[in-house]
Amino acid sequence: MKYNNDSFEILRKIGKQSKTSQRVMAKDLNMSIGKLNYILKELKKKGLIKIKNFKKHPNKLGYAYLLTPKGILEKTKITSNFMKRKMQEYEELKAELEKNK
């Protein structure tokens, strides 16, 4: 599966803080609520997150976003691939600097 940076940032945010509103999450991630909602639905469809609401919560907007085991694995893979790319870029830049000395 290919994920963009927005999906990854949402998975990271959910991993850190599962109980939040879409409004707060959208503000923290600097994206529109509509875009966030669309991506959350797609992540849920792919089985990477679960969305639970608190029916007894006085503010009916209270939701918990939970990473599934599949979501945790996918977030780990994305992070690992990101780190590998950055290390490769670092090595290439280092070699280029050494060459230009």
PyRosetta script that sets phi, psi and omega in degrees:
from pyrosetta import init, pose_from_sequence

init()
pose = pose_from_sequence("MKYNNDSFEILRKIGKQSKTSQRVMAKDLNMSIGKLNYILKELKKKGLIKIKNFKKHPNKLGYAYLLTPKGILEKTKITSNFMKRKMQEYEELKAELEKNK")
pose.set_psi(1, 140.2)
pose.set_omega(1, 178.3)
pose.set_phi(2, -104.9)
pose.set_psi(2, 130.2)
pose.set_omega(2, -179.8)
pose.set_phi(3, -122.5)
pose.set_psi(3, 145.4)
pose.set_omega(3, 175.9)
pose.set_phi(4, -91.1)
pose.set_psi(4, 177.0)
pose.set_omega(4, -177.5)
pose.set_phi(5, -62.0)
pose.set_psi(5, -36.0)
pose.set_omega(5, -179.6)
pose.set_phi(6, -62.8)
pose.set_psi(6, -44.5)
pose.set_omega(6, 178.8)
pose.set_phi(7, -61.4)
pose.set_psi(7, -43.2)
pose.set_omega(7, 179.5)
pose.set_phi(8, -62.6)
pose.set_psi(8, -44.4)
pose.set_omega(8, -179.9)
pose.set_phi(9, -63.5)
pose.set_psi(9, -36.9)
pose.set_omega(9, 177.4)
pose.set_phi(10, -66.4)
pose.set_psi(10, -43.8)
pose.set_omega(10, 177.6)
pose.set_phi(11, -60.8)
pose.set_psi(11, -41.4)
pose.set_omega(11, 177.5)
pose.set_phi(12, -62.7)
pose.set_psi(12, -44.8)
pose.set_omega(12, -178.5)
pose.set_phi(13, -62.5)
pose.set_psi(13, -43.7)
pose.set_omega(13, 179.3)
pose.set_phi(14, -65.0)
pose.set_psi(14, -38.1)
pose.set_omega(14, 178.1)
pose.set_phi(15, -62.1)
pose.set_psi(15, -32.6)
pose.set_omega(15, -178.7)
pose.set_phi(16, -87.0)
pose.set_psi(16, -38.7)
pose.set_omega(16, -173.6)
pose.set_phi(17, -144.6)
pose.set_psi(17, 97.7)
pose.set_omega(17, -174.7)
pose.set_phi(18, -81.7)
pose.set_psi(18, -29.8)
pose.set_omega(18, -178.0)
pose.set_phi(19, -96.6)
pose.set_psi(19, 103.0)
pose.set_omega(19, -179.1)
pose.set_phi(20, -159.1)
pose.set_psi(20, 169.9)
pose.set_omega(20, 175.4)
pose.set_phi(21, -99.2)
pose.set_psi(21, 159.7)
pose.set_omega(21, 178.0)
pose.set_phi(22, -63.6)
pose.set_psi(22, -34.9)
pose.set_omega(22, 180.0)
pose.set_phi(23, -61.1)
pose.set_psi(23, -46.6)
pose.set_omega(23, -180.0)
pose.set_phi(24, -66.7)
pose.set_psi(24, -44.6)
pose.set_omega(24, -179.4)
pose.set_phi(25, -62.2)
pose.set_psi(25, -43.4)
pose.set_omega(25, 179.7)
pose.set_phi(26, -61.7)
pose.set_psi(26, -42.1)
pose.set_omega(26, 179.5)
pose.set_phi(27, -64.3)
pose.set_psi(27, -46.0)
pose.set_omega(27, -179.7)
pose.set_phi(28, -61.7)
pose.set_psi(28, -34.6)
pose.set_omega(28, -177.5)
pose.set_phi(29, -94.0)
pose.set_psi(29, 0.3)
pose.set_omega(29, 178.4)
pose.set_phi(30, 57.2)
pose.set_psi(30, 51.5)
pose.set_omega(30, 176.2)
pose.set_phi(31, -141.2)
pose.set_psi(31, 164.6)
pose.set_omega(31, -179.5)
pose.set_phi(32, -73.1)
pose.set_psi(32, 156.3)
pose.set_omega(32, 178.4)
pose.set_phi(33, -64.6)
pose.set_psi(33, -37.8)
pose.set_omega(33, 179.2)
pose.set_phi(34, -61.7)
pose.set_psi(34, -45.0)
pose.set_omega(34, 178.9)
pose.set_phi(35, -64.2)
pose.set_psi(35, -44.5)
pose.set_omega(35, 178.7)
pose.set_phi(36, -60.1)
pose.set_psi(36, -45.9)
pose.set_omega(36, -179.1)
pose.set_phi(37, -59.6)
pose.set_psi(37, -44.2)
pose.set_omega(37, 179.2)
pose.set_phi(38, -60.3)
pose.set_psi(38, -47.4)
pose.set_omega(38, -178.3)
pose.set_phi(39, -66.3)
pose.set_psi(39, -40.2)
pose.set_omega(39, 177.5)
pose.set_phi(40, -59.4)
pose.set_psi(40, -43.1)
pose.set_omega(40, 178.6)
pose.set_phi(41, -62.4)
pose.set_psi(41, -41.1)
pose.set_omega(41, 179.0)
pose.set_phi(42, -66.0)
pose.set_psi(42, -41.8)
pose.set_omega(42, 178.3)
pose.set_phi(43, -64.3)
pose.set_psi(43, -37.1)
pose.set_omega(43, 177.9)
pose.set_phi(44, -66.8)
pose.set_psi(44, -44.0)
pose.set_omega(44, 179.9)
pose.set_phi(45, -59.2)
pose.set_psi(45, -36.1)
pose.set_omega(45, -179.8)
pose.set_phi(46, -81.6)
pose.set_psi(46, -3.2)
pose.set_omega(46, 177.1)
pose.set_phi(47, 80.9)
pose.set_psi(47, 19.3)
pose.set_omega(47, -177.5)
pose.set_phi(48, -90.8)
pose.set_psi(48, -22.5)
pose.set_omega(48, 178.0)
pose.set_phi(49, -137.7)
pose.set_psi(49, 159.8)
pose.set_omega(49, 170.1)
pose.set_phi(50, -118.9)
pose.set_psi(50, 145.0)
pose.set_omega(50, 178.5)
pose.set_phi(51, -119.9)
pose.set_psi(51, 122.9)
pose.set_omega(51, 179.2)
pose.set_phi(52, -123.3)
pose.set_psi(52, 137.7)
pose.set_omega(52, 175.3)
pose.set_phi(53, -110.1)
pose.set_psi(53, 157.8)
pose.set_omega(53, -179.3)
pose.set_phi(54, -98.6)
pose.set_psi(54, 95.2)
pose.set_omega(54, -175.9)
pose.set_phi(55, -61.5)
pose.set_psi(55, -33.0)
pose.set_omega(55, -178.5)
pose.set_phi(56, -86.8)
pose.set_psi(56, -4.7)
pose.set_omega(56, -179.8)
pose.set_phi(57, -67.1)
pose.set_psi(57, 130.4)
pose.set_omega(57, -179.5)
pose.set_phi(58, -58.9)
pose.set_psi(58, -33.1)
pose.set_omega(58, 175.5)
pose.set_phi(59, -94.9)
pose.set_psi(59, 101.7)
pose.set_omega(59, -173.4)
pose.set_phi(60, -62.3)
pose.set_psi(60, -0.7)
pose.set_omega(60, 179.8)
pose.set_phi(61, -90.3)
pose.set_psi(61, 3.2)
pose.set_omega(61, -178.0)
pose.set_phi(62, -74.5)
pose.set_psi(62, 119.3)
pose.set_omega(62, -179.5)
pose.set_phi(63, -131.4)
pose.set_psi(63, 155.3)
pose.set_omega(63, 171.3)
pose.set_phi(64, -120.4)
pose.set_psi(64, 131.5)
pose.set_omega(64, 177.9)
pose.set_phi(65, -109.6)
pose.set_psi(65, 121.2)
pose.set_omega(65, -174.4)
pose.set_phi(66, -119.8)
pose.set_psi(66, 134.5)
pose.set_omega(66, 173.6)
pose.set_phi(67, -74.8)
pose.set_psi(67, 133.5)
pose.set_omega(67, 173.9)
pose.set_phi(68, -82.6)
pose.set_psi(68, 167.0)
pose.set_omega(68, 174.8)
pose.set_phi(69, -54.8)
pose.set_psi(69, -38.2)
pose.set_omega(69, 177.3)
pose.set_phi(70, -64.9)
pose.set_psi(70, -38.5)
pose.set_omega(70, 178.6)
pose.set_phi(71, -66.1)
pose.set_psi(71, -40.2)
pose.set_omega(71, 177.8)
pose.set_phi(72, -63.5)
pose.set_psi(72, -44.8)
pose.set_omega(72, 178.9)
pose.set_phi(73, -61.6)
pose.set_psi(73, -44.3)
pose.set_omega(73, -178.7)
pose.set_phi(74, -65.8)
pose.set_psi(74, -41.3)
pose.set_omega(74, 178.0)
pose.set_phi(75, -62.0)
pose.set_psi(75, -40.3)
pose.set_omega(75, 178.5)
pose.set_phi(76, -64.4)
pose.set_psi(76, -43.1)
pose.set_omega(76, 178.3)
pose.set_phi(77, -62.6)
pose.set_psi(77, -44.8)
pose.set_omega(77, -179.7)
pose.set_phi(78, -61.9)
pose.set_psi(78, -43.4)
pose.set_omega(78, 179.4)
pose.set_phi(79, -63.2)
pose.set_psi(79, -44.3)
pose.set_omega(79, 179.4)
pose.set_phi(80, -61.7)
pose.set_psi(80, -44.6)
pose.set_omega(80, 179.0)
pose.set_phi(81, -64.0)
pose.set_psi(81, -39.5)
pose.set_omega(81, 177.6)
pose.set_phi(82, -60.9)
pose.set_psi(82, -47.0)
pose.set_omega(82, -179.2)
pose.set_phi(83, -63.8)
pose.set_psi(83, -39.0)
pose.set_omega(83, 177.7)
pose.set_phi(84, -62.5)
pose.set_psi(84, -43.5)
pose.set_omega(84, 178.8)
pose.set_phi(85, -62.7)
pose.set_psi(85, -43.5)
pose.set_omega(85, -178.7)
pose.set_phi(86, -66.5)
pose.set_psi(86, -38.1)
pose.set_omega(86, 177.5)
pose.set_phi(87, -66.2)
pose.set_psi(87, -39.1)
pose.set_omega(87, 177.7)
pose.set_phi(88, -64.6)
pose.set_psi(88, -43.9)
pose.set_omega(88, 177.3)
pose.set_phi(89, -60.2)
pose.set_psi(89, -42.3)
pose.set_omega(89, 179.1)
pose.set_phi(90, -60.3)
pose.set_psi(90, -47.0)
pose.set_omega(90, -179.1)
pose.set_phi(91, -63.6)
pose.set_psi(91, -38.9)
pose.set_omega(91, 178.6)
pose.set_phi(92, -65.7)
pose.set_psi(92, -43.5)
pose.set_omega(92, 178.2)
pose.set_phi(93, -64.8)
pose.set_psi(93, -40.0)
pose.set_omega(93, 179.2)
pose.set_phi(94, -62.4)
pose.set_psi(94, -44.9)
pose.set_omega(94, 179.0)
pose.set_phi(95, -63.6)
pose.set_psi(95, -40.1)
pose.set_omega(95, 179.6)
pose.set_phi(96, -65.2)
pose.set_psi(96, -41.0)
pose.set_omega(96, 177.6)
pose.set_phi(97, -65.0)
pose.set_psi(97, -41.2)
pose.set_omega(97, 178.3)
pose.set_phi(98, -63.4)
pose.set_psi(98, -38.4)
pose.set_omega(98, -178.7)
pose.set_phi(99, -67.2)
pose.set_psi(99, -35.4)
pose.set_omega(99, -176.4)
pose.set_phi(100, -86.0)
pose.set_psi(100, 2.4)
pose.set_omega(100, -179.3)
pose.set_phi(101, -74.9)
pose.dump_pdb("model.pdb")
